[in-house]
Structures are given as C-alpha cells and as structure tokens.
C-alpha cells in the first residue's frame, strides 16, 4: 500500500497563508493524501524546539508516514533540502539539524538520506524564500504517490547535527539539562528515559548517545536539584502534588519533569532551556 499520511510541522503560525498553500500544493499533486498538522506554532527559527517536537511525535504515526518539518532560517542559502528514510518513515526537512534527535534513535537499517535536487519534483517557479511550498511539499506528495526516494536526488552525507541532549549517570549523581518548557510551564529535562516498575522503584536508561545499562532508582531516596532548589520525592501524577507546590515526576515520554500544581514551574524557578538539572541519590 502506498503511504498516504503526510504530517506537517512548521514555525509558520496559523494567521498567514503559508500552511494552507503547502497543503494545496500537496493535494494538487496527490489528492489522496491524508494531511495531519503536528504543530505550526514552533517559535520562529527555533530549530532545537522543532527537533524536540518531531522526536516526541513521530513514533505515534504509522510506518509509511511522511513528515515535512520546515523551520528554516537558512532558506535560499547553500543549506541542503533533504529527505531521509528512517524507522519505516520518511522525514523531509532542511539540513540544519532539525532531524538530529529522530536520526539518533537506533534502527535495524542505516538511515538513507538524499538531497532534494531533482527539479522534476519541485514547483517550476522556485522562490528563494518559500521552500516549504516549492521543494518540501512537492517532494512529500510525489513520494506519497509512489516516487522512489532515490529519484529525488543524490545521496546526502554528513548531515548537520545539533548537540545531543545529555544524561550522565555517575555514581550517586545523575546530571542533565532543561530540554524544553511546555505551554503549562512544566520543565522537561534530558534525564530519561525513565519507567516506573512499581509504586516506588523505577528504571533509568539514557535515551541518547551510546547504549547504557539500565539503572534502578528508589523514588523515595532521591532529590532533584534545579534553580537553586532541592525537590523530593518523585510522584506519579500532577494531582499527587500539593496545591501550588513544586514537584517532580516522569512525563509521558519518560523524561524527568519539574512542575507546579496549577502553576508554572519555569516561572517559579526562573530557569531556561539549557540550565543544569541533577538527581542526587541519597544513601
């Protein structure tokens, strides 16, 4: 069966015509496409946020899905437009590091990347400022309709990479950083993935970098240090926190989060993306 789902992620917002035009181009080439919006409210030019969002979304789409991710401050420059087959899906994006986190996930086969250089799979009147319309959307539509990835252009090597999130486990100290701050002000860290084993014990295995052994942790015997405060213990739900209190828990993707019950942890702690976070294991 030919793939038909095309998922869009951009920083174009919802007030201008850009996203609608991309959908029009896709449907003009492949009317059978099922178009899904992941989000179009990535902060402008924030490649890291786009990479984070795509990483946390892609696995919930079926194999065969084609992702078009356009956060492209280098549009019209020498940066490449690429398509990559990985984990049974196709990812189309500028070569600016946006695909770093997705491509760091191990797979049975090496990612296959091509540069979108074949003019037959672009719009004819190529602009210097809207490659989402002129290059990325047509490529997605043609691939969805059955065109082979290799037809799009030659192999793309040495893709641009962002720095991978860190989760360092050393003795009685686990260190990471603030990875994201969501709409609610919850602080998502790079410490994970973590899974509850029972009401008290959980496991931790670093989600990035070289494979590491799983570490078992006692939720009652650890404290989280962030923004000059020490918070303990871990709880399982937001509702388990006292009203207005700081708490720590494991988010839906398995990463350590810091939250405030019915409030903003980021505002309370005055932290930003990249700030350090530690888990201190008690004796």
C-alpha positions in Angstrom: 0.0 0.0 0.0 1.3 3.4 -0.9 1.9 5.8 2.0 -0.7 8.5 2.2 -0.2 10.3 5.6 1.8 13.5 5.3 2.4 15.2 8.7 3.4 18.8 8.8 5.5 20.7 11.4 6.5 24.3 10.9 7.0 27.7 12.5 4.7 29.4 10.1 1.9 30.1 12.6 -1.8 29.9 11.9 -2.6 33.5 10.8 -0.9 33.6 7.4 -1.5 31.6 4.2 1.7 29.6 4.2 0.5 26.4 5.7 -2.7 26.4 3.6 -0.6 26.8 0.5 1.6 23.9 1.4 -1.5 21.7 1.8 -2.8 23.0 -1.6 0.5 22.0 -3.3 0.4 18.5 -1.8 -3.2 17.9 -2.7 -2.7 19.3 -6.2 0.0 16.6 -6.8 -1.5 13.8 -4.7 -5.2 14.3 -3.9 -5.4 11.1 -1.8 -3.0 12.5 0.8 -4.2 12.5 4.4 -2.6 15.6 5.9 -2.0 15.9 9.6 -0.9 19.0 11.4 1.6 18.3 14.2 2.0 22.0 15.0 2.7 25.3 13.2 3.5 27.2 16.4 7.2 26.4 16.8 8.8 29.6 17.9 10.2 31.3 14.8 13.6 29.9 13.7 13.8 27.7 16.7 15.4 24.6 15.2 16.0 22.9 18.5 12.4 23.2 19.5 11.3 21.7 16.2 13.8 18.8 16.6 12.4 18.2 20.1 8.8 18.3 18.9 9.4 16.0 16.0 11.3 13.5 18.2 8.4 13.3 20.6 5.7 13.0 17.9 6.9 10.8 15.1 6.7 7.3 16.7 3.0 7.7 17.2 2.4 7.8 13.5 2.2 4.6 11.5 5.1 3.4 9.3 4.9 4.9 5.9 4.1 8.4 7.2 5.9 11.2 5.5 7.0 14.1 7.8 7.5 17.6 6.4 9.3 19.6 9.0 10.1 23.2 8.0 11.8 25.5 10.4 14.3 27.1 8.0 16.2 30.3 8.9 18.7 29.4 6.1 16.1 29.2 3.3 17.6 30.3 0.0 21.2 29.8 1.2 23.5 26.9 0.4 21.9 24.7 3.1 20.6 21.5 1.5 17.0 20.3 1.3 16.9 16.6 2.3 14.7 13.5 2.6 15.7 10.7 4.9 14.1 7.2 5.3 14.4 6.0 8.9 12.3 3.8 11.2 10.0 2.9 8.3 9.1 6.6 7.8 10.3 9.5 5.6 11.5 12.8 7.0 11.7 15.8 4.7 13.4 18.9 6.1 16.2 21.5 5.6 19.6 20.1 6.5 20.1 22.3 9.6 20.0 19.8 12.4 16.2 19.5 12.7 16.3 15.7 12.2 19.2 15.2 14.7 17.1 13.7 17.6 15.0 11.5 15.3 18.0 10.1 13.5 19.8 9.3 16.7 17.2 6.6 17.5 18.7 3.2 16.6 17.1 1.2 13.8 17.8 -2.1 12.1 19.0 -0.2 9.0 21.1 2.8 8.5 19.1 6.0 7.6 19.0 6.6 3.8 19.3 10.3 3.0 19.1 12.1 -0.3 19.3 15.7 -1.3 16.1 17.1 -2.9 17.9 18.3 -6.1 15.8 16.9 -8.9 13.9 19.8 -10.5 11.2 17.3 -11.7 10.0 17.0 -8.2 9.8 20.8 -7.4 7.5 23.5 -8.4 8.7 25.1 -11.7 9.0 28.7 -10.4 11.3 28.2 -7.4 11.4 31.1 -4.9 14.3 31.9 -2.6 12.1 32.3 0.4 9.4 29.6 0.5 10.9 26.2 0.0 8.1 24.7 2.1 5.9 25.4 -0.8 8.3 24.9 -3.7 10.5 22.0 -2.6 9.4 20.2 0.6 5.7 19.9 -0.1 6.1 18.6 -3.7 8.7 16.1 -2.6 6.3 14.7 0.1 3.5 14.5 -2.4 5.5 12.7 -5.1 6.9 10.2 -2.5 3.4 9.6 -1.2 2.2 8.9 -4.8 4.9 6.3 -5.3 8.1 8.1 -6.4 11.3 6.4 -5.1 13.5 8.3 -2.7 16.5 7.8 -5.0 14.6 9.7 -7.8 14.7 12.9 -5.7 18.4 13.4 -5.9 21.8 12.0 -4.9 22.9 10.6 -1.6 23.3 13.2 1.2 26.1 12.6 3.6 27.5 14.4 6.6 24.1 15.8 7.7 24.1 18.8 10.0 23.8 17.8 13.6 22.7 19.5 16.8 24.3 18.6 20.1 22.5 15.6 21.6 20.8 16.0 25.0 22.9 14.8 27.8 22.0 12.4 30.6 25.2 11.4 32.6 24.9 8.7 35.2 28.0 8.7 37.5 27.9 7.2 41.0 25.2 8.8 43.1 24.7 11.7 40.7 22.7 11.9 37.5 23.1 15.1 35.5 21.3 16.6 32.6 19.8 19.9 31.4 16.5 21.6 30.8 15.4 20.4 27.4 12.1 22.1 27.0 9.5 24.2 28.7 5.9 23.4 27.7 2.8 25.6 27.4 2.0 24.9 31.1 5.4 25.9 32.3 6.4 22.3 33.1 10.2 21.8 32.8 11.1 18.8 30.7 14.7 17.6 31.3 17.1 15.5 29.3 17.2 12.9 32.1 15.4 9.8 30.8 14.0 7.6 29.7 12.5 6.5 33.0 9.9 3.9 33.6 8.0 3.0 36.8 8.5 -0.6 37.9 6.1 -0.4 40.9 4.9 2.2 43.3 8.4 3.0 44.5 11.1 1.8 42.1 11.8 3.0 38.6 14.4 2.4 35.9 16.5 4.9 34.0 18.4 4.4 30.7 19.9 7.3 28.8 17.8 7.9 25.7 20.7 9.3 23.6 24.3 8.5 22.9 26.0 5.2 23.5 23.8 2.4 24.9 24.0 2.4 28.7 22.9 -0.1 31.3 19.6 0.4 33.0 19.8 1.9 36.4 17.2 1.1 39.1 16.3 4.1 41.3 14.3 4.4 44.5 11.9 7.3 44.1 11.8 7.9 47.9 15.6 8.2 48.1 16.4 10.8 45.6 16.2 14.6 45.2 16.2 16.8 42.2 18.4 19.9 42.2 17.3 22.7 39.8 17.3 26.5 40.0 18.8 26.5 43.5 16.2 24.3 45.0 16.2 20.7 46.1 12.9 18.8 45.4 11.9 15.3 46.6 10.5 12.8 46.3 9.2 11.9 42.8 5.4 11.5 42.4 3.4 9.7 39.7 0.9 12.4 38.8 0.3 16.1 38.9 -2.6 15.5 41.2 -0.3 13.9 43.8 1.4 17.4 44.4 0.0 19.8 47.0 -1.7 22.8 45.6 0.9 25.4 44.4 3.8 23.1 45.4 6.8 22.2 43.3 7.1 18.5 42.4 9.0 16.1 40.1 7.5 13.3 38.1 8.1 11.3 34.9 6.4 12.8 31.9 4.6 10.9 29.2 7.7 10.3 27.1 9.8 9.0 30.1 11.8 12.2 30.9 12.1 13.8 34.3 9.8 16.8 34.6 9.5 19.5 37.2 6.1 21.0 37.7 4.0 23.2 39.9 0.5 22.1 40.8 -1.8 24.5 38.9 1.1 26.8 38.1 4.3 27.3 36.2 7.5 25.7 37.4 9.6 27.6 34.9 8.3 30.9 36.2 8.7 29.8 39.8 12.3 28.7 39.4 13.3 31.3 36.8 15.0 28.7 34.6 15.5 28.4 30.9 16.4 25.8 28.3 19.9 24.5 28.8 20.1 25.2 32.5 21.6 22.3 34.6 19.5 19.7 36.4 20.7 17.0 38.8 19.3 13.9 40.5 21.0 13.3 43.8 20.7 9.8 45.2 20.5 9.6 48.9 22.4 7.0 50.9 
